[in-house]
Amino acid sequence: MACSTEQRAEPDRAYEIDGVAFLGRTFDEYSRLFGLEPSQLSGARVLDCPGGASGFTAGAVARGADAYAVDPVYGADTETVAARGRRDLRRAVAALDGVEDLYVWETYDGTDDLASHRWSALGRFLADYDDNPGRYLPAALPNLPFPDDSFDLVCCSHLLCLYAGEFDHGFHVAAIRELCRVARGEVRVFPLVDFSTHRYEGLDDLLLELERAGHDPEIRSVDFEFQRGADECLVVDVARKG
Ligand SMILES: C[S@@+](CC[C@H](N)C(=O)[O-])C[C@H]1O[C@@H](n2cnc3c(N)ncnc32)[C@H](O)[C@@H]1O
């Protein structure tokens, strides 16, 4: 459970955006930041929560998974969701102006390249949202519309820990419990830092909560770092449910 403490940014500076942005990442980005192997997806029942405007669900289905995504923005018609995605993507890229040094520019060759990955994810998502609406369910943590033990793999990207300014610790505890409730295999959470690149301050308590519930949490290094220090993923083995 090593903590990467090198290259932390100044404590009083952070990327700032109003509310929780409706954004998306590509299947390849998800695979890297969660350290996923293709063999984990084939034949697996998978949940992306929150799915946002991400291409992961479509990509996972193309690789043999029975995949679903949940987000409070889902449920509206495709054009309404597309307009929200386009607006938030432009806002999110513009918000990088002046805080570029909080990021490691290796995966992306500057903000234009980053934006092109986000547009690509949005396009893939919108096509699938239109074609396969039954895979995209409107719901919000900490209440998911699934029975216990529904998924082999539950992925939670860029909500918990990152948006610590929007969601208090009680929400984090309730959300991770809910993600574990609907999982029968693994829950993965990335990143483990907030927008100022500091490790989420309630992380140790979350790990204790998980252990007390009989789960087996592990912080694993991944081959992905965009926010400085965000190169770790929480992997919770929920197979040992009590
Ligand atoms: C920054 S996006 C991340 C999307 C995607 N997981 C990714 O990494 O590209 C955050 C998403 O969380 C969704 N969201 C906001 N509040 C939520 C809640 N209480 N439960 C689940 N999702 C929520 C937003 O609508 C938004 O789509």
The ligand as a Tripos MOL2 file, in Angstrom:
@<TRIPOS>MOLECULE
LIG
   27    29     1     0     0
SMALL
NO_CHARGES

@<TRIPOS>ATOM
      1 C1        -15.5770   13.1340  -14.5930 C.3       1 LIG1
      2 S1        -16.9130   12.0990  -15.0900 S.3       1 LIG1
      3 C2        -16.1120   10.5340  -15.1790 C.3       1 LIG1
      4 C3        -16.7760    9.6550  -16.1940 C.3       1 LIG1
      5 C4        -16.0280    8.3590  -16.5350 C.3       1 LIG1
      6 N1        -16.0430    7.4230  -15.4330 N.3       1 LIG1
      7 C5        -14.6110    8.6350  -16.9310 C.2       1 LIG1
      8 O1        -13.6730    8.3800  -16.1750 O.co2     1 LIG1
      9 O2        -14.4180    9.1640  -18.0330 O.co2     1 LIG1
     10 C6        -17.8450   12.0170  -13.5620 C.3       1 LIG1
     11 C7        -19.2470   11.4660  -13.7830 C.3       1 LIG1
     12 O3        -19.8680   11.2340  -12.5170 O.3       1 LIG1
     13 C8        -21.2640   11.4280  -12.6790 C.3       1 LIG1
     14 N2        -21.8640   11.5890  -11.3360 N.ar      1 LIG1
     15 C9        -22.1070   12.7100  -10.6420 C.ar      1 LIG1
     16 N3        -22.6500   12.4080   -9.4500 N.ar      1 LIG1
     17 C10       -22.7610   11.0600   -9.3880 C.ar      1 LIG1
     18 C11       -23.2740   10.1370   -8.4220 C.ar      1 LIG1
     19 N4        -23.7770   10.5410   -7.2350 N.pl3     1 LIG1
     20 N5        -23.2290    8.8200   -8.7090 N.ar      1 LIG1
     21 C12       -22.7260    8.3840   -9.8830 C.ar      1 LIG1
     22 N6        -22.2390    9.2220  -10.8330 N.ar      1 LIG1
     23 C13       -22.2600   10.5330  -10.5900 C.ar      1 LIG1
     24 C14       -21.3440   12.6390  -13.5740 C.3       1 LIG1
     25 O4        -22.5990   12.7580  -14.2070 O.3       1 LIG1
     26 C15       -20.1940   12.3880  -14.5520 C.3       1 LIG1
     27 O5        -20.6350   11.7350  -15.7120 O.3       1 LIG1
@<TRIPOS>BOND
     1     1     2 1
     2     2     3 1
     3     2    10 1
     4     3     4 1
     5     4     5 1
     6     5     6 1
     7     5     7 1
     8     7     8 2
     9     7     9 1
    10    10    11 1
    11    11    12 1
    12    11    26 1
    13    12    13 1
    14    13    14 1
    15    13    24 1
    16    14    15 ar
    17    14    23 ar
    18    15    16 ar
    19    16    17 ar
    20    17    18 ar
    21    17    23 ar
    22    18    19 1
    23    18    20 ar
    24    20    21 ar
    25    21    22 ar
    26    22    23 ar
    27    24    25 1
    28    24    26 1
    29    26    27 1
@<TRIPOS>SUBSTRUCTURE
     1 LIG1         1 GROUP 0 **** ****
